[in-house]
Amino acid sequence: MFKRILFATDFSPHAEMAKKVAADLAKGNSGKHLWVLTVLEPIEEPLWATEEPAGISEEEWKALQEKERRELEAEKRARLQQDIADLRNLGVAVTEMVREGDPAEEIVAAAQEVDADVIVMGSHSNRSLWDVVLGSVTEHVIKHAPCPVIAVSHTPEQAANGKEGPILLVTDFSPASEKAIHVAASLAKEQKTKLIVLSVVGRGLGMRAAQPALANLVEELRGQGLEVEGLIRKGRRGQIYPPIVQTAEERHAKMIVMGSHSRLTIYDVVLGYVAENVSKHAPCPVLIVSDHSAE
């Protein structure tokens, strides 16, 4: 399904795990191609070090900063070359990409440039506390990418999860979920694997509305020749993601597929979007499809 794959790396443990996912997606089809991207960022000094330290001239301070920048760039380029070599040894067709600037913006721009079908990246980066406060690179990419994004976390559970498990499709029947349904069904067909369709609801009306909608969706997907199981689990307001993560763990899911937005209340916005929370806690890669992703 995904033939033009963009793997964005900052060489963090999460990115290293994402590299394996990208390689698996890119193998086994002569029509597939993988772009490996790293972004070189300007060195950002802490607020207390915007001026040269006492006892050193301005020229010496600038020279030290430039030396650090060159060393960091050389290290990144060397690690990128090693990743390229590793992937080519697996028989993957690879193109190297190096860009400069803000990582989130450059990843989105690169995906547009190569007309990527999917972006693969770590769910966390090697960035500072400020990025946690202001929003991570992955969260920005999920919200602005022109294609689905696979966020991969570096966890023991994720590393151990079998590749033969089912695909877990999470739906609340929102517009973003409709696109996720199409992507999950296509992946299940391509990989000849079982599809579990999960809806997390509240009490009362939510449960009564979800049951017929889920039954209709399961019937529709089975009509496409897929092996499908439907599940409904209860969730608390503002805590939609735990039942999703728990289901993925219990069923040993190989991947979670879901929309980037849901029918959220203000409580969900305050506590973090469902898809973003799932990507940070899931025991397997999470494929997030936004409602503006290309079909």
N, C-alpha and C positions, 0 to 999 in steps of 0.2 A: 504493500500500500504506500509506504513512504519510500520514495526513490531519491529525493534530494534532501539530504540530512545535514543539518548544521549542528556540530558539537562545539559548545563554548566552554573553555576551560580556564581556570585560574590556578590549576594544579593543587587545589585543596583536596582533602580526603573525599569529599562529596563529588568533586569533579573526576577523581580517579575512578570512582564507582560508576559515574555517568559515562565514562569512556567505554566501559565494558558493555553498557546498554547500547550505546551508539554503534559499537562494533557489531553486536549481534543483529541490529537492525540493518546494517549495511552489507552484511555477508549474504552470499547465496543467490545473488541475482546480478547478472552482468549489466543491467540497466540502472543499478544503484550507484550513488556517488556520495561521498562524505567530505564535507568541508570542516576543517579543524581550526577554530578561531581562538586566539588569545588577544586581549586588549592591554596595551601598555598605557598605564595611567601616570599623570604627573605626580611627582612626590609631594605629598601634602604634609606640611610641617604642623606640629601641634601649636596651639595659640601662644604658648609661652616661649616658643622658639622661633618667632617670626623674624627676629633680629639675630645677628651673629653673636655667639657667646663672648663674654669678657675675655680679653687676652688674645683674640684672634681678629685679624683684619677682615673687612668686608670681602676683599678679593679672595682671601684664603677660604673663607666660609662658602663662597659661591663655588669655588673649585672643589671643595669637599662634597657639596651637594651634587654637582655634576658628576663627580666620580661615583657616588652612590647610585645615581640614576643610571649611569652606563653599566654598572655591575648588575643591577637588578634587571635591566633590559637583556643583558647577555645571558643571565641565568634563565629568564623566561624563554628566550629563543632556543637555548640549549635543550630545555625540557620539552619544548614544542617539537623540536627535531626528533627527540627520542620517542615521543608519542606517535609522530608520523611514521617512524620506522617500525614501531610495534604494530601499528594498524596495517601497514603494507605487508608485513610478514604474515598477517592473517588473511591476506588476499583481498583486502578492501581497497577500492579506488579512492584515493585521498588527495585533496587539495589543501595546501596550507594558507591560512589567512592571518595577518597581523594588522591590527588597527590601533590607533592612538585616540585617547579621549575618555569619556565616561563609559564604563563597561555596559551598563544597561542600555544606553542609547546606541552604542556601537553594535551590540548584539542584534537589536531590532533592525538597525540599518543594514547589517550584513545579511540578515534573513530576507529582507526585501531585495537586496542586490542579487542574491543567488536564486531567488524564487524558491526558498526552502519549503518543503512539505511539512517539516517538523524541526523543532529545536530541542536538543538534548543538553541538559546542564545540571549542575549540582543544586540542591535545594538551599544550600548555604554557601557562603563565600569566605575568603580569607580577609574580610574587611573589618573595619573598626566598629566600636560601640555606636558611633554616630550613624552608621548605616543601619544598625538595628533599630535605632530610634526613628530615623527618617524613612525607613522602608528599604528592604534589601534589593539587590540587583535582580534576583529571580522574581520577586513580586512585581517589579516594574515590567520585566519582560513578559510575564504572564498577562499583564493588563494591556500591553501595547503591541504584542507580536502579531504579525499577519498570518500566523499559522499556529497549530497546536504546539504545546510545550511539554516535554517530559522532564519533570523535576525528580532528581534522584538523591536520596539521602544515604550517608555513610553510617549504617547501623549494622550490628551483628545479625539482626533478623533479616534485613534486606540482603545481606551477603549470603545468608544461608538458604533463603527462599528458593524452592525448586523452579526451574524454567518450565516445568510441565503443568503447573497449576492453572486454574481458570483465570479468565479476565473478569474483573469486577467492575461493572458499569453502575455508576451512581447517578440517579436521576430524580429530579423534583418536577419534571415535565415543563421546565422553563425553556425559553428560546435557546439558551446556551446548552441546555441538556439535550435538546433535539439534535444539535450538531454532534454532541458527544455520542449519542445513540448511533448515528451513522458511522462515526469513526470506530467505535467499539465493535459494531457488527462486521465492518470490513476487516478489522484485525483478526477477529475470531474466525472468519472464513479463511483468511490467508494462512493463519497459524493452525487451523483445524483444531481449535480448542473450545472448551465449554465456556459459556457466557453466563455469569450470575448478575441479575439485574436487581439492584438494591434501591429502595426508597426509604428515607428516614423521615418520620412524621411525628407530629404531636398527638394529642389525644382527640377523641371526639370526631369533629368534622374532618380533620386532616386524615385520619385513618379511613373514614368512610369514603372520602374522595379518592384516596390513593389506591384502594383495593381494585375498583373496576379499571382505573387507568393502567395499573400495572398488569392486570390480567390481559387487557387488550394488547399491550406492548409485547408481552411474552408470546402471545399467540401470533402476533405479526412477525416477530423474529424467528419463531419456529417455522413459520411459513416460508422463510428464506433458507430453510435447511439447516438451521443452527440448533445445537443442543443448548437449551436455555432453562434456567431456574429463576423464579422470582422470589424476592424476599422483602418483607417490610419489617423495619425495626423502629422502636420508639426512641426519640431523642428529646432532650430538654432545651428550652429556649436559650439560645446563646451557646449551646454545647452540642452542635450538630455533628461535629467531626469525630468524637469518640466512637460512636457505633460503627462508623465507616471503617476506622482503623481496626477496631475489634473484629469486624467481619472479615477483613482482609487477612488478619492474623489467623483466625479460626479456619478459614478456607484455603490458606496457603496460596493466596492469589499471586499470580506472576506480574500483574499490573492492575492499577486502578485507572479507570477512564471516567472523567467527570467534566462538567462545565465549569467555567471560571467564575461564574456568578450564580447565585441562587435566589429564591424568593426570601430575601433577608429582612429581618426586623432591625431596628436601631441597635438592639443588643448584640446582634451578630457583627454589625459594623464596628462597634466599640471593641469587641473581643477579637476581631480578626476575621477575614473572609474564610468561609468553609474550605474552599480549595487550597488556600495558602496554609491553613492549619493542617489539613490532611497531608500536604506535600512535606511538611516538617516532621510529621509523626508516623507516617506510613511505613510498614515493613517491606514495601516493594516500590518500584518506580510508579510515579503518578503522571498520567497523561492528561493535561488540562487543555480543554478546547474552549476558546472564547467565542462569544457570539458574533465577533467580527472576523474570526478566522476564515480564510478562503475555504470553499468547499473542496 
